[in-house]
Amino acid sequence: MAEDKLKKWYVVRSVSGQENKIKDYIEKEIAHEGLEEYLEEVLVPTEKVVQIRKGKKVNKERVYFPGYVMVKANLSGEIPHIIKGINGVIGFLGETKGGDPVPLRKSEVDRMLGDVDELAVQEDSVAIPYNIGETIKVIDGPFNGFNGTIERVNEEKRKLEVMVKIFGRKTPLELSYMQVEKV
């Protein structure tokens, strides 16, 4: 297949938050036009993040490059016009006014796809939902029910240093994220 050599990765700029919808639209529209041989893959790079909601771990997928959809295609003939005509598509990244879309370099593609693979492996990286200075309530352990202020966030140990008033005196506590909740 000689035409396969012509397929390159391009970046389509899209409305942020609509990436997966736009991916589906691109695939459906190309199929509707009967031009599937020009389009190899449409990819929305995502990363798995663990968020803590109401004291429970929740796995979520988050778009790694908000507002961008990766397309591996042979952009000849009508293909660029079809993709640009899709609702929510802003255009191709790197194109000059009226110029052709610029494909990604191999190193960029490898890094982009490599990052996505690495992120799939590093699933346990919890997005820390707490900031310094925030008021929290202790929901677990001997200080259950006390309110405190976050003094430090230690990402490596996955701990928070919280200042709690006990009998009128400020006392520092080291707590895990699962032992506190936002007030």
Salt bridges, closest charged atoms under 4 A:
ASP4 OD1 - LYS7 NZ 3.47
GLU27 OE2 - LYS23 NZ 3.13
GLU40 OE2 - LYS72 NZ 3.58
GLU47 OE2 - ARG62 NH2 3.01
GLU61 OE2 - LYS48 NZ 3.48
GLU95 OE1 - LYS84 NZ 3.29
GLU108 OE2 - ARG105 NH2 3.49
ASP110 OD2 - LYS106 NZ 3.13
GLU134 OE2 - LYS182 NZ 3.35
GLU161 OE1 - ARG152 NH1 3.18
GLU174 OE2 - LYS157 NZ 3.94
